[in-house]
Amino acid sequence: AHLFRKAMEDSLLVGMRARDPEGKIIYVNPAFCAMVGYGADELLGCRPPYPYWHPDDLEKHERESEDALLGRAAPHGFESRIRHKDGHDVLTMVYTAPLIDANGVHHGWMSSIVDITAQKQAEARQRDQELRLQRSARLASAGEMASTLAHELNQPLMALSNFALASRALAARGDAAMLTSALDDIVEQS
């Protein structure tokens, strides 16, 4: 039964980490080791700050760890950025629950850690694409508006031009009444 349980734990894609009530790591599965880049031999016995904690988020990690050890871990989990041993960031979702044996004795805390890096990258790409689409839509709207505006301005400008040409011809002929009428049309159009 123990070997079967170990085989199941080792085949999980979700990282598993158990800590005693003081925060010392007492168990890690292979998925967690792959996620952080440290072997079980490097992690077992570690106390906070853990080597995979992201250096830019140490205060946040400390708060989250303290909350979990005091039994105040968010039941819906929390996002956490950790640093792989090779230096790249890993975005995770962490769920922590009490580690209680068959006799009801509390031995610490069990955490399930899910790598959400690819999901977050896909969400970021989708947001970028949506922003580009919105920008394209705004540009298309501005183009349509400019085209409509140009059309609306061209109509009266063409009429003004035609009236001005007619006025010139009427002035050359000396037809004052018609010239006055054409100039009145120009004023009205403008």
N, C-alpha and C positions, 0 to 999 in steps of 0.2 A: 504494500500500500504506500509505504514511504517512497519507494523508487518510482512508482507510478505517479504520485503527486509531484515528485521532483521532475520527472519527464514532462509533465504538463506545464509546470512553472517555467522550465527551460525552453519550451516551445512557444511560450507566449510572445506576442509582438509588442505587448505593453510592458514598459519597464516597471519593475516591482522593487521597492526598497522598504526594509523594516528598520525601525530605530527603537532603542530602549527608551524608558521614560526620561532619561537625561539627554537624549539626542544622539547617542552613539549608534552608528550604523551596525546592525547585527545580521542583515541579510540583503543581498542584491541578486537579481536574476541576470542572465546573459543579455536580455534585451536592454536592461538599464545600463549595463556596462558598455554595450555597443553605442548607446545613446550619448554617454558622457566621455567615452574613450578611455576610461580607467578600468583596470581589471578588478575583480572581486578582492584580490589580495591587497590592492592599493586603497580600497574603500572600507573594507570591514574594520571596525574599530575607530574610524574617523569620527570626530565630533565637529560641530560647527566652528568656524566656517568650513564648509566642504570644498574640496579642490575644484569642483565643477561650478561653483557659484560664479555668476558673471561679475567681474570686478566693478562694473558700473552700477550694479544693482545690489551691492552688499547690504545696505540698510533694509531694502525691501525683503531680501532673502532672510535676514535676521528676524524681521517682524513676522514673516510668514512661518518661519520655523518655530519661533516662540509661541505663536498662536496655535500651531498644530500640537506642540508639546503640552500646551495648557488645555487642550481639548476644544479649542475655539476655531478649528479649521473650517473653512467654508464648505458646507455639505455639497454644494454644486461645483466645487473645485475652484481653482484659480490659475490664471496664466502666469508662466514664469519663464524668463529667458535665462538659459544656462550657457556655459562655455565648454565646448568639447575640448578634450586634452590637446588636440591639434590646433586650437585657436578659433574655430568657427563657432558662430552662435547657433543654438538650438532652441526653438520656441516650443514650450511644452504646456500641457494642461495637467495639473496635479490634483489628485483626489486623495484625501487622507482619512483613515478610519482607525478606531481603536483596535489594537491587537490583543484579543482576549482568548485565553485558552479554554479547553473543554470544561475546566472547573470554575470558569468565570473570573479567573485572575487576569488582571491587566498587566501585560508585559511590554507595552509600548505602543507604537503607531506603525501602521502599514500604509504605504502610499503607492498608488498606481500613477505612473507618469506616461502620458501619451505625447509622442512627438507630433506637433501640429505645424511644423515649419513649412511643409509643402502646402498645406491648407492656407496658411497666412500669406504665403507668396502668391498663391492663386487668387486670393481675395484682393491683394494689392494690385495684381495685374488686371483684375476685373474693374477695380476702382479707377485705375489709370485709363482703361479702355472706355469706361463710361464718361470720364472727364473729356477724353478726346472726342467722343461722339457728341457730347454736349457742346463742345467748342465748335465742332463742324456744323452742328445745327444752328448755332448762333451766327456763324459766318454765312451759312446759306440764307438765313433769314435776313441778315444785313444786305446780302447781295440782291435778294428779291426786293427788299425795300428800296435799295438804290436804283434798281431797274425800274420799279414802279414810279419812283420819284422823277427819274429822268424822263420817263414817258409822259408823266403828268406835266412836267415843265416844258417839254418839247412842243406839246400841242399849242399852248398860248404863244410861245416864242415864234413858232412857224406862222401863226396868224398875224402877230405883230410885224414879222418880216414881210409877209404878203401885203399888209396894209401900207407899210412904209414904201415898198416898191410901187404900189398903186398910187400913193401920194406923190412920189417923184414924177411918175408919168403924168398925173393930173396937173402938177405944178408946171411941167414943161408945156402942156397944152393950154395952160392959163384958165382952167376950169375951177374957179374959186369955190363954188358951191359944193362940187363933188370933192374937192381937196379938203374943205372944212369937214365934210361928212367922214372922209377917210381918216383925218386926224382925230376926230371924235371917236372913231372905232379903235384907233391905236390907244388913246387914253383909257377907254373902257377895258380893253384887253389887258393893259398894263395894270 
